[in-house]
Amino acid sequence: MPSIKIETEINADARMCFDLARDIDFHQETLKFSKEKAIAGRISGLIGPGEWVSWEANHLGFVQHLTSKITEFDAPNYFVVEMVLGAFESFRLVYHFTSSKHTESKTIMTNIFHFKSPYKLLGRFADEVFLKRYMRNLIKRRGQSIKDRAEELYRVL
């Protein structure tokens, strides 16, 4: 099962980063390029424990449908998103937020993404050839969006 780990240093407090990461409206804004749209479940605002959302988006040239659910939640430290229905055989995305020991205004956001593609050997081949890179870039892009917005908001406060 492929795994991706990305750390993003953000000059803002953990609560602000945590809330941006689970904000459905902000998620849609940051992934406009893929026409990502919440279509069922929690479709706006802050998603919370036990809630789910169904997404429609264009990835890799195909319209994709995915339903995910918040399966673990400890504000403002971490939350876990797991696929309920979608193109993957399974996926689990962990958002973990650690405040700096020196200042609360600096946060390390760690994303850990575990996924498994369907179709056994063909799926493993796709994972290694392009899907792992595609997902890494998508998670990095989203992390950069969270960083940019959190730092912008934090400067205003």
Kinemage of the C-alpha trace (Angstrom):
@kinemage 1
@onewidth
@group {chain A} dominant
@subgroup {mainchain}
@vectorlist {calphas} color= white
{ca met a 1} P 0.000 0.000 0.000
{ca pro a 2} L 1.620 3.300 -1.083
{ca ser a 3} L 2.122 5.964 1.546
{ca ile a 4} L 2.899 9.674 1.224
{ca lys a 5} L 4.068 11.934 4.045
{ca ile a 6} L 4.295 15.707 3.641
{ca glu a 7} L 5.147 18.288 6.294
{ca thr a 8} L 4.238 21.944 5.867
{ca glu a 9} L 5.502 24.641 8.210
{ca ile a 10} L 2.865 27.333 8.723
{ca asn a 11} L 3.295 30.670 10.502
{ca ala a 12} L -0.118 30.583 12.163
{ca asp a 13} L -1.678 28.847 15.144
{ca ala a 14} L -2.790 25.214 15.003
{ca arg a 15} L -6.512 25.980 15.455
{ca met a 16} L -6.589 28.212 12.387
{ca cys a 17} L -4.751 25.581 10.299
{ca phe a 18} L -6.987 22.794 11.624
{ca asp a 19} L -10.162 24.678 10.718
{ca leu a 20} L -8.942 25.627 7.236
{ca ala a 21} L -8.046 21.993 6.529
{ca arg a 22} L -11.603 20.839 7.287
{ca asp a 23} L -13.436 23.753 5.657
{ca ile a 24} L -15.497 22.397 2.741
{ca asp a 25} L -15.836 25.802 1.050
{ca phe a 26} L -12.075 26.443 1.247
{ca his a 27} L -11.386 22.921 -0.060
{ca gln a 28} L -13.475 23.659 -3.145
{ca glu a 29} L -11.737 27.013 -3.611
{ca thr a 30} L -8.260 25.460 -3.452
{ca leu a 31} L -9.094 22.699 -5.944
{ca lys a 32} L -10.966 24.788 -8.535
{ca phe a 33} L -8.585 23.520 -11.233
{ca ser a 34} L -10.147 20.048 -10.861
{ca lys a 35} L -13.717 21.415 -10.593
{ca glu a 36} L -13.940 19.801 -7.140
{ca lys a 37} L -17.459 20.221 -5.801
{ca ala a 38} L -19.216 18.916 -2.689
{ca ile a 39} L -22.476 17.333 -3.884
{ca ala a 40} L -23.913 15.439 -0.875
{ca gly a 41} L -23.533 15.120 2.884
{ca arg a 42} L -21.784 18.086 4.507
{ca ile a 43} L -21.490 20.404 1.492
{ca ser a 44} L -20.472 23.631 3.236
{ca gly a 45} L -18.758 24.866 6.385
{ca leu a 46} L -16.549 22.909 8.774
{ca ile a 47} L -16.823 19.129 8.576
{ca gly a 48} L -16.703 17.395 11.944
{ca pro a 49} L -16.530 14.002 13.637
{ca gly a 50} L -18.579 11.285 11.956
{ca glu a 51} L -19.685 13.547 9.100
{ca trp a 52} L -19.266 12.649 5.453
{ca val a 53} L -19.084 14.456 2.121
{ca ser a 54} L -19.446 13.271 -1.461
{ca trp a 55} L -17.240 15.002 -4.007
{ca glu a 56} L -17.338 15.296 -7.759
{ca ala a 57} L -14.123 16.338 -9.497
{ca asn a 58} L -12.127 15.983 -12.673
{ca his a 59} L -8.853 14.162 -12.028
{ca leu a 60} L -6.602 12.537 -14.604
{ca gly a 61} L -9.062 13.497 -17.348
{ca phe a 62} L -12.027 11.665 -15.805
{ca val a 63} L -14.975 12.801 -13.727
{ca gln a 64} L -14.478 11.137 -10.348
{ca his a 65} L -16.937 10.611 -7.507
{ca leu a 66} L -15.688 10.060 -3.993
{ca thr a 67} L -17.386 9.878 -0.610
{ca ser a 68} L -15.239 10.339 2.469
{ca lys a 69} L -15.937 10.414 6.187
{ca ile a 70} L -14.207 11.911 9.231
{ca thr a 71} L -13.374 8.785 11.244
{ca glu a 72} L -11.105 10.284 13.919
{ca phe a 73} L -11.181 13.804 15.324
{ca asp a 74} L -9.241 15.535 18.095
{ca ala a 75} L -9.442 19.324 17.660
{ca pro a 76} L -7.076 21.071 17.018
{ca asn a 77} L -4.530 18.248 16.933
{ca tyr a 78} L -5.615 15.914 14.159
{ca phe a 79} L -8.395 14.423 12.095
{ca val a 80} L -8.607 11.462 9.743
{ca val a 81} L -10.485 11.273 6.440
{ca glu a 82} L -11.278 7.832 5.042
{ca met a 83} L -12.860 6.905 1.736
{ca val a 84} L -16.281 5.279 1.947
{ca leu a 85} L -16.924 5.038 -1.823
{ca gly a 86} L -14.731 5.964 -4.757
{ca ala a 87} L -12.143 5.019 -7.332
{ca phe a 88} L -9.567 3.761 -4.828
{ca glu a 89} L -9.849 0.396 -3.169
{ca ser a 90} L -9.141 2.348 0.020
{ca phe a 91} L -7.582 5.535 1.282
{ca arg a 92} L -6.839 7.159 4.610
{ca leu a 93} L -5.619 10.754 4.921
{ca val a 94} L -4.351 11.991 8.281
{ca tyr a 95} L -4.057 15.695 9.056
{ca his a 96} L -1.858 16.249 12.117
{ca phe a 97} L -1.113 19.704 13.586
{ca thr a 98} L 1.772 20.323 15.995
{ca ser a 99} L 2.430 23.713 17.560
{ca ser a 100} L 6.028 24.812 17.876
{ca lys a 101} L 7.481 24.378 21.347
{ca his a 102} L 8.846 27.914 21.106
{ca thr a 103} L 5.786 29.760 19.852
{ca glu a 104} L 2.112 28.930 19.365
{ca ser a 105} L 2.093 30.990 16.177
{ca lys a 106} L 3.996 28.312 14.246
{ca thr a 107} L 2.419 25.006 13.262
{ca ile a 108} L 3.723 21.922 11.506
{ca met a 109} L 0.952 20.320 9.457
{ca thr a 110} L 1.769 16.711 8.649
{ca asn a 111} L -0.299 14.902 6.026
{ca ile a 112} L -0.001 11.136 5.830
{ca phe a 113} L -1.845 9.536 2.934
{ca his a 114} L -2.202 5.771 2.583
{ca phe a 115} L -4.001 4.477 -0.475
{ca lys a 116} L -4.597 1.330 -2.434
{ca ser a 117} L -5.727 1.193 -6.027
{ca pro a 118} L -8.040 -1.516 -7.319
{ca tyr a 119} L -7.123 -4.073 -9.979
{ca lys a 120} L -4.260 -5.797 -8.104
{ca leu a 121} L -1.171 -5.876 -10.350
{ca leu a 122} L -2.462 -3.212 -12.750
{ca gly a 123} L -3.331 -0.989 -9.755
{ca arg a 124} L 0.131 -1.403 -8.214
{ca phe a 125} L 1.679 -0.522 -11.570
{ca ala a 126} L -0.490 2.640 -11.827
{ca asp a 127} L 0.418 3.584 -8.239
{ca glu a 128} L 4.138 3.504 -8.962
{ca val a 129} L 4.108 4.920 -12.483
{ca phe a 130} L 1.927 8.010 -11.979
{ca leu a 131} L -0.671 7.930 -9.208
{ca lys a 132} L 1.704 8.329 -6.263
{ca arg a 133} L 3.303 11.394 -7.908
{ca tyr a 134} L -0.109 12.830 -8.826
{ca met a 135} L -1.430 12.423 -5.266
{ca arg a 136} L 1.783 13.824 -3.730
{ca asn a 137} L 1.473 16.938 -5.901
{ca leu a 138} L -2.221 17.312 -5.057
{ca ile a 139} L -1.580 17.059 -1.300
{ca lys a 140} L 1.382 19.472 -1.528
{ca arg a 141} L -0.713 21.955 -3.489
{ca arg a 142} L -3.508 21.769 -0.942
{ca gly a 143} L -1.010 22.139 1.921
{ca gln a 144} L 0.467 25.230 0.282
{ca ser a 145} L -3.041 26.700 -0.052
{ca ile a 146} L -3.715 26.108 3.643
{ca lys a 147} L -0.347 27.673 4.508
{ca asp a 148} L -0.943 30.736 2.312
{ca arg a 149} L -4.446 31.411 3.648
{ca ala a 150} L -3.568 30.738 7.314
{ca glu a 151} L -0.560 33.053 7.152
{ca glu a 152} L -2.607 35.732 5.400
{ca leu a 153} L -5.347 35.523 8.060
{ca tyr a 154} L -2.839 35.375 10.910
{ca arg a 155} L -1.145 38.594 9.738
{ca val a 156} L -4.535 40.351 9.801
{ca leu a 157} L -5.189 39.347 13.418
